[in-house]
């Protein structure tokens, strides 16, 4: 499901955060399976909700003309993709 959401999200930094989260989850699952079994799904649910909220906040800021392209920088965009 995370891959599908990442592919349909037109905002590259949000998809990049999903990839980083998936890699982190894979590493924890591989090296600390008990920790992943206890905390993996609650963390994933929280991060997914956080990504959705950050996408909504980003859209609201863009509609108000105070988004990252007008005010601020694009330091969070990997390889200048924004």
C-alpha positions, 0 to 999 in steps of 0.5 A: 500500500505504501508503494501505491500511495508513494506513486500516486502522490505528486509531491516528491518529498512526501514519497521520499519520506515514505521510502526512508520510513520503509527502509528504516522499518526493514532494518528494524524488522531484520535486526530487532524483530521483537522491537518491530513486533511491539512498535512497528505498526503503531509507528507506521500508523503514526507516520502515515497520519503525519505524512497525510497531515503534512500534505494537507498543510503543504496544500493549504500553504500553497493555496495561501501563496506562502508555500515553499516556492514563494517563501522559504527554501527548497532544502527539503527537496532531494536533488532539487526536485521541487 
